[in-house]
Amino acid sequence: MMQFLWYMVLGAASVLYCVLDGFDLGVGALHLFAKTDEERRIFLNAIGPVWDGNEVWIVIMMGGLFAGFPNAYATIFSGFYTLFMFLIAGLIFRACAIEFRSKREGKGWRSFWDATFSLASILVAFIIGLLLGNMIEGIPIDSTQNYVGKFSDFFKPYSVIVGITTVALFAMHGTIYLTMKTEGGAHETVRKWINKAILSFIFWYLVTTLLTIIYMPHMTHRFIHKPYTIAFPILAFLAIFNVPRLIKKGKDGLAFIFSSLSIAFLLVLFSLGTYPRIVRSTLDPAVNSLTIYNSSSSDKTLKILLIVVMIGVPLVLAYGAFVYRVFRGKVRLDHSSY
C-alpha cells in the first residue's frame, strides 16, 4: 500500500512538472518564430515570473525516486546517465539564456541567447519524451539490475517519435498559454501559430497511439483486461480534441485547462500501462524488471517520506498559486522587463 501511495506522489509531481514547465518549454520552442525583438521580450516575460519555480517538481521527483525506490533510482540514473546530463545542460542553458539576454542590447548578443533559449527548450522537451519512450519500450537490464545497452539504444524509432510528440505537445501548450498572456500584435502572431501547433500535436499523438497499440501490447494489456480503465483513454481523447474546439470559440482559458488535462491524462495512461513496473527490462521482463515492490524502501521509510511530502508540498502549491495570482493578466513591458 505504501509503495502505491509513493508511486502516486511521484506521478502527481510528474504531472505538475509537465503541466507547469510544459508551457514554458513550449514558449521557448516557439521563441525564434517571433517576428520582432519586442515580441520575443513579451514571450519571455509571459513566463518570466514562473519558469524558475518549476524545477522544484524535478527535485521532488528525483529525490522521491532516490528515497522511495532506491534500486530503481540507481538503475535509471546509471542507465540514462548521458541523457540526464543533456537534460541538465538544457535546463542550465535555458536559464542562462533567459537571464543573460537582456543584459546587453546588441543584436548579435540577443540573437545568440534567443537561439540558445529556443534550442535548449526543444532539447529538454525532446529528452523528456525520449526518456518516456524508453520507459515504455523497456531497456536492457540484466539480472543484477544493471543497464547493459549502448547510448545509441536510446534512439530507437518509437522513442524518438515519443520525443517529437512531447515537443509538439509542449509547443501547443505554450502557444495556448501565450494567447492568454498577450495582446495587440504579439497576440495576432500567436493566433497565426495556434492552429498549426494543435494540428502538429494531434498528428504526432495519433501516430504515437497507433504505434503503441501495434508494437507495445504490454501498454494496452490493462485496458483490455480491466475494462473500467478504458475511461482514461477516452478522457485523454476528449481533452485533446476539445482544445481546438475551445480555441475556435475564443475560450482560451478553458483551452489551456483542457491542454493541461491532456498532459495529465497522457501521463496517467503511461502510468497505467507500465504499472507496477518502474523500469521494464527487455531481456527478461518478468524477472529483471524493477517494480514498485522489488525496488522500494521499507514501509517505515515510505511513511516518514509521505509525512514530509504532506507538509512540504502544500507550501509549494500555495507559493505557486500566489505567484500566478500576482502575475495574472496580460504582459506589459517596462524598464524592469527581460
C-alpha positions as CSV (number, residue, x, y, z in Angstrom):
1,M,0.0,0.0,0.0
2,M,2.8,2.5,0.9
3,Q,4.6,1.7,-2.3
4,F,1.4,2.5,-4.3
5,L,0.9,5.8,-2.4
6,W,4.5,6.8,-3.0
7,Y,4.1,5.9,-6.7
8,M,1.1,8.2,-6.8
9,V,3.2,11.0,-5.2
10,L,5.8,10.7,-7.9
11,G,3.1,10.6,-10.6
12,A,1.5,13.7,-9.2
13,A,4.9,15.5,-9.2
14,S,5.5,14.4,-12.8
15,V,2.1,15.8,-13.9
16,L,2.6,19.1,-12.1
17,Y,6.1,19.5,-13.7
18,C,4.9,18.7,-17.2
19,V,1.9,20.9,-17.0
20,L,3.7,23.9,-15.4
21,D,7.1,23.7,-17.2
22,G,5.5,22.3,-20.3
23,F,4.2,25.7,-21.4
24,D,7.5,27.3,-20.5
25,L,9.3,24.8,-22.7
26,G,6.7,25.3,-25.4
27,V,7.1,29.1,-25.4
28,G,10.9,28.5,-25.7
29,A,10.4,26.1,-28.6
30,L,8.5,28.8,-30.5
31,H,10.7,31.7,-29.4
32,L,12.6,32.0,-32.7
33,F,9.4,32.3,-34.7
34,A,8.6,35.7,-33.2
35,K,8.9,38.5,-35.7
36,T,10.5,41.3,-33.6
37,D,12.6,41.8,-30.5
38,E,9.6,43.3,-28.7
39,E,7.5,40.1,-29.3
40,R,10.4,37.9,-28.0
41,R,10.6,40.1,-24.9
42,I,6.8,39.8,-24.4
43,F,7.0,36.0,-24.7
44,L,9.9,35.8,-22.3
45,N,8.1,38.0,-19.8
46,A,5.0,35.8,-20.1
47,I,6.9,33.0,-18.4
48,G,9.4,35.2,-16.6
49,P,7.8,35.2,-13.1
50,V,7.1,31.4,-13.1
51,W,9.6,29.4,-15.1
52,D,12.3,29.0,-12.4
53,G,9.9,27.7,-9.7
54,N,9.1,24.6,-11.7
55,E,12.4,22.8,-11.0
56,V,11.1,22.1,-7.5
57,W,8.9,19.4,-9.0
58,I,12.0,17.8,-10.6
59,V,13.7,17.8,-7.2
60,I,10.6,16.1,-5.7
61,M,10.5,13.5,-8.5
62,M,14.2,12.7,-8.3
63,G,14.5,13.0,-4.6
64,G,11.4,10.9,-4.1
65,L,12.7,8.2,-6.5
66,F,16.0,8.2,-4.7
67,A,14.4,7.9,-1.2
68,G,11.4,5.8,-2.1
69,F,12.7,3.4,-4.8
70,P,16.5,3.4,-4.4
71,N,17.1,0.4,-6.6
72,A,15.1,1.9,-9.4
73,Y,16.9,5.2,-8.9
74,A,20.3,3.5,-9.2
75,T,19.4,1.7,-12.4
76,I,17.7,4.7,-14.1
77,F,20.4,7.1,-13.3
78,S,23.2,4.8,-14.3
79,G,21.5,3.7,-17.4
80,F,20.2,7.1,-18.5
81,Y,23.2,8.9,-17.2
82,T,24.2,10.6,-20.5
83,L,20.6,11.6,-21.3
84,F,20.2,13.2,-17.9
85,M,23.4,15.1,-18.5
86,F,22.0,16.5,-21.7
87,L,18.7,17.3,-19.8
88,I,20.6,19.2,-17.1
89,A,22.6,21.0,-19.7
90,G,19.4,22.1,-21.4
91,L,17.9,23.4,-18.2
92,I,21.1,25.3,-17.4
93,F,21.4,26.9,-20.8
94,R,17.8,27.8,-20.8
95,A,18.2,29.6,-17.5
96,C,21.3,31.4,-18.7
97,A,19.6,32.5,-21.9
98,I,16.6,33.9,-20.1
99,E,18.8,35.8,-17.6
100,F,21.6,37.0,-19.9
101,R,19.6,38.0,-23.0
102,S,18.5,41.4,-21.6
103,K,21.9,42.3,-20.2
104,R,23.0,43.9,-23.4
105,E,21.1,45.4,-26.4
106,G,23.4,44.2,-29.2
107,K,21.7,42.3,-32.0
108,G,24.3,39.6,-32.1
109,W,24.2,39.1,-28.3
110,R,20.4,38.8,-28.2
111,S,20.3,36.6,-31.3
112,F,22.7,34.1,-29.7
113,W,20.7,33.9,-26.5
114,D,17.5,33.7,-28.4
115,A,18.8,30.7,-30.3
116,T,20.2,29.2,-27.1
117,F,16.8,29.6,-25.3
118,S,14.9,28.0,-28.1
119,L,17.2,25.1,-28.7
120,A,17.6,24.3,-25.0
121,S,13.9,24.3,-24.6
122,I,13.4,21.9,-27.5
123,L,16.2,19.7,-26.2
124,V,14.7,19.4,-22.7
125,A,11.2,18.7,-24.1
126,F,12.6,16.1,-26.5
127,I,14.7,14.3,-23.9
128,I,11.7,14.1,-21.5
129,G,9.8,12.4,-24.3
130,L,12.8,10.2,-25.2
131,L,13.0,9.0,-21.6
132,L,9.3,8.2,-21.5
133,G,9.6,6.4,-24.8
134,N,12.4,4.2,-23.5
135,M,10.5,3.6,-20.2
136,I,7.6,2.3,-22.4
137,E,9.7,0.2,-24.7
138,G,12.0,-1.0,-21.9
139,I,15.7,-1.1,-21.7
140,P,18.2,-4.0,-21.4
141,I,18.6,-4.7,-17.7
142,D,20.4,-7.9,-16.6
143,S,19.7,-10.0,-13.5
144,T,21.9,-7.7,-11.4
145,Q,19.8,-4.7,-12.3
146,N,22.5,-3.1,-14.4
147,Y,21.9,-1.4,-17.7
148,V,23.8,-3.4,-20.4
149,G,22.9,-1.4,-23.5
150,K,24.6,1.3,-25.6
151,F,23.9,5.0,-25.8
152,S,22.5,4.5,-29.4
153,D,19.9,2.1,-28.0
154,F,18.0,5.1,-26.6
155,F,17.3,6.4,-30.1
156,K,15.0,3.6,-31.3
157,P,12.3,4.9,-33.7
158,Y,9.5,4.6,-31.3
159,S,11.3,6.5,-28.5
160,V,12.3,9.2,-31.0
161,I,8.7,9.6,-32.1
162,V,7.5,9.9,-28.5
163,G,10.2,12.6,-28.1
164,I,8.9,14.5,-31.1
165,T,5.3,14.1,-29.8
166,T,6.3,15.6,-26.5
167,V,7.9,18.7,-28.2
168,A,4.7,19.1,-30.2
169,L,2.5,18.8,-27.1
170,F,4.5,21.4,-25.2
171,A,4.6,23.7,-28.2
172,M,0.7,23.5,-28.3
173,H,0.5,24.1,-24.6
174,G,2.9,27.0,-24.7
175,T,1.0,28.6,-27.6
176,I,-2.3,28.4,-25.8
177,Y,-0.6,30.0,-22.7
178,L,0.6,32.9,-24.8
179,T,-2.9,33.5,-26.1
180,M,-3.9,34.3,-22.5
181,K,-0.9,36.5,-21.8
182,T,-0.5,38.6,-24.9
183,E,-2.4,41.4,-26.7
184,G,-2.0,43.5,-29.8
185,G,0.5,42.5,-32.4
186,A,2.0,39.8,-30.3
187,H,-1.4,38.2,-29.8
188,E,-2.1,38.2,-33.5
189,T,1.3,36.5,-34.1
190,V,0.4,33.8,-31.6
191,R,-3.1,33.4,-33.2
192,K,-1.3,32.6,-36.5
193,W,0.6,29.8,-34.8
194,I,-2.0,28.1,-32.7
195,N,-3.9,26.0,-35.3
196,K,-0.6,24.7,-36.7
197,A,0.7,23.8,-33.2
198,I,-2.6,22.0,-32.4
199,L,-2.7,20.1,-35.7
200,S,1.0,19.2,-35.3
201,F,0.5,17.7,-31.9
202,I,-2.7,15.8,-32.9
203,F,-0.8,14.3,-35.9
204,W,2.0,13.0,-33.7
205,Y,-0.4,11.9,-31.0
206,L,-2.3,9.7,-33.4
207,V,1.0,8.3,-34.8
208,T,2.3,7.5,-31.3
209,T,-1.0,6.0,-30.3
210,L,-1.2,3.8,-33.4
211,L,2.4,2.6,-32.9
212,T,1.8,1.9,-29.2
213,I,-1.3,-0.2,-30.0
214,I,0.6,-2.2,-32.7
215,Y,4.1,-2.6,-31.2
216,M,3.7,-2.2,-27.4
217,P,1.0,-4.7,-26.4
218,H,2.1,-4.6,-22.7
219,M,0.9,-0.9,-22.7
220,T,-2.7,-1.9,-23.7
221,H,-2.9,-5.1,-21.6
222,R,-4.6,-3.4,-18.6
223,F,-7.1,-1.6,-20.7
224,I,-8.2,-4.9,-22.4
225,H,-8.4,-7.0,-19.3
226,K,-9.7,-4.3,-16.9
227,P,-12.5,-2.6,-18.9
228,Y,-13.1,0.2,-16.3
229,T,-9.7,1.6,-17.1
230,I,-10.8,2.4,-20.7
231,A,-12.3,5.5,-19.2
232,F,-8.8,7.1,-19.1
233,P,-8.0,6.8,-22.9
234,I,-11.5,8.2,-23.6
235,L,-10.9,11.1,-21.2
236,A,-7.5,11.8,-22.8
237,F,-9.1,11.7,-26.3
238,L,-11.9,14.1,-25.2
239,A,-9.4,16.5,-23.5
240,I,-7.2,16.7,-26.6
241,F,-9.9,17.1,-29.2
242,N,-11.7,19.7,-27.0
243,V,-8.7,22.0,-27.3
244,P,-9.2,23.1,-31.0
245,R,-13.0,23.4,-30.4
246,L,-12.4,25.8,-27.5
247,I,-9.8,27.8,-29.4
248,K,-12.1,28.2,-32.3
249,K,-14.7,29.6,-29.9
250,G,-12.2,32.0,-28.4
251,K,-12.3,30.4,-25.0
252,D,-8.5,30.5,-24.4
253,G,-8.6,29.9,-20.7
254,L,-10.7,26.8,-21.0
255,A,-8.5,25.6,-23.8
256,F,-5.5,25.9,-21.6
257,I,-7.3,23.9,-18.9
258,F,-8.0,21.1,-21.4
259,S,-4.5,21.3,-22.7
260,S,-3.3,20.7,-19.1
261,L,-5.8,17.9,-18.7
262,S,-4.4,16.4,-21.9
263,I,-0.9,16.2,-20.4
264,A,-2.3,14.8,-17.1
265,F,-4.3,12.1,-18.8
266,L,-1.5,11.1,-21.1
267,L,0.8,10.6,-18.1
268,V,-2.0,8.6,-16.4
269,L,-2.1,6.4,-19.5
270,F,1.7,5.9,-19.3
271,S,1.4,5.0,-15.6
272,L,-1.5,2.6,-16.1
273,G,0.4,0.9,-19.0
274,T,3.7,0.5,-17.1
275,Y,2.3,-0.2,-13.6
276,P,3.7,-1.8,-11.4
277,R,6.9,-1.6,-13.3
278,I,9.1,1.4,-12.9
279,V,11.8,0.2,-15.3
280,R,10.9,-2.6,-17.8
281,S,13.7,-5.0,-18.8
282,T,13.7,-6.1,-22.4
283,L,16.0,-9.0,-21.6
284,D,13.5,-10.7,-19.2
285,P,10.6,-8.5,-18.4
286,A,9.1,-10.9,-15.8
287,V,12.3,-11.4,-13.8
288,N,14.7,-8.4,-14.4
289,S,12.2,-5.5,-14.4
290,L,12.2,-3.2,-11.5
291,T,8.8,-2.7,-9.9
292,I,7.4,-0.5,-7.1
293,Y,7.6,-3.6,-4.9
294,N,11.1,-5.1,-5.5
295,S,12.9,-1.7,-5.6
296,S,11.2,0.2,-2.7
297,S,12.5,1.3,0.6
298,S,10.9,-0.1,3.8
299,D,7.4,0.8,4.8
300,K,8.7,2.8,7.7
301,T,10.8,4.9,5.4
302,L,8.0,5.5,3.0
303,K,5.7,6.6,5.8
304,I,8.2,9.1,7.0
305,L,8.7,10.4,3.5
306,L,4.9,10.7,3.0
307,I,4.7,12.9,6.1
308,V,7.4,15.1,4.8
309,V,5.7,15.5,1.5
310,M,2.3,16.2,3.1
311,I,3.9,19.1,5.0
312,G,6.1,20.5,2.2
313,V,4.1,20.1,-1.0
314,P,1.1,22.2,0.2
315,L,3.6,25.1,0.9
316,V,5.0,24.8,-2.6
317,L,1.5,24.7,-4.1
318,A,0.5,27.8,-2.0
319,Y,3.5,29.7,-3.2
320,G,2.9,28.8,-6.8
321,A,-0.8,29.8,-6.6
322,F,0.3,33.1,-5.1
323,V,2.8,33.8,-7.9
324,Y,0.3,33.0,-10.6
325,R,-2.3,35.2,-8.9
326,V,0.1,38.2,-8.6
327,F,1.3,38.0,-12.2
328,R,-2.1,37.2,-13.8
329,G,-3.3,39.2,-16.7
330,K,-1.6,40.4,-19.9
331,V,2.1,41.1,-20.3
332,R,3.2,44.7,-20.5
333,L,6.8,45.6,-20.9
334,D,8.5,48.1,-18.6
335,H,12.1,49.1,-17.6
336,S,12.4,46.0,-15.4
337,S,11.3,43.5,-18.0
338,Y,13.6,40.9,-19.6
